[in-house]
Amino acid sequence: MPEIKPNKVYTTKETQDFLKISTSTIKRLLKKGIIQANKVGGRYRIWGREILRLVSPKVEKKAVNFYQSLKKKTKKAIEKW
């Protein structure tokens, strides 16, 4: 797999290939603003730094922390029933 360059612009197809995700997933990430992109000629263009941000350990740690806090809140809510 080629290296992701932070200052290069990638298409959604290239981004899908890098992240190994489906077309529907990339659309969802773009729609929710998880991936920042610019529309050029009706098509999205994504900076390499944005792809790198998604796969960084910091983002993964944030996701794990969020999941764990959500799990605790859910557990407390269930215990109250």
C-alpha positions in Angstrom: 0.0 0.0 0.0 1.4 3.4 -0.9 2.2 6.0 1.8 -0.5 8.6 2.7 1.0 12.0 2.1 -0.5 14.8 4.4 -0.4 17.5 1.7 -1.8 15.4 -1.1 -5.5 15.5 -2.1 -7.3 12.1 -2.4 -10.6 11.0 -3.9 -13.2 9.2 -1.9 -12.3 5.9 -3.7 -8.6 6.3 -2.7 -9.7 7.1 0.9 -11.9 4.0 0.9 -9.0 1.9 -0.2 -6.6 3.3 2.5 -9.2 2.9 5.3 -10.6 -0.4 3.9 -14.2 0.8 4.3 -17.3 0.5 2.1 -18.9 3.2 -0.1 -21.8 3.5 2.4 -19.3 4.0 5.3 -17.4 6.7 3.5 -20.6 8.5 2.7 -21.7 8.3 6.3 -18.4 9.6 7.6 -18.5 12.5 5.2 -22.2 13.3 6.0 -21.6 13.3 9.7 -18.5 15.4 9.4 -16.1 12.8 10.8 -14.0 13.2 7.7 -13.5 16.8 6.6 -13.7 17.2 2.8 -14.1 19.8 0.1 -16.5 19.4 -2.8 -14.9 20.1 -6.2 -17.0 19.7 -9.3 -19.6 17.7 -7.4 -17.1 15.3 -6.0 -15.4 15.1 -2.6 -11.7 15.7 -2.2 -10.0 14.7 1.0 -6.6 15.9 2.3 -4.1 13.2 3.3 -3.7 14.8 6.8 -7.4 14.1 7.3 -7.0 10.4 6.5 -3.9 10.2 8.8 -5.9 11.9 11.6 -8.5 9.2 11.4 -6.0 6.4 11.8 -4.0 8.1 14.5 -3.7 6.4 17.9 -5.1 9.6 19.6 -8.4 9.2 17.7 -8.5 5.5 18.6 -8.0 6.3 22.3 -10.7 8.9 22.2 -13.1 6.4 20.7 -12.2 3.7 23.3 -12.7 6.3 26.1 -16.1 7.4 24.7 -17.2 3.8 24.3 -16.2 2.9 27.9 -18.0 6.0 29.4 -21.1 5.2 27.3 -21.0 1.6 28.6 -20.8 2.8 32.2 -23.7 5.2 31.7 -25.8 2.4 30.1 -24.9 0.0 32.9 -26.0 2.6 35.6 -29.3 3.2 33.7 -30.0 -0.5 33.6 -29.2 -1.0 37.3 -31.8 1.7 38.1 -34.6 -0.4 36.4 
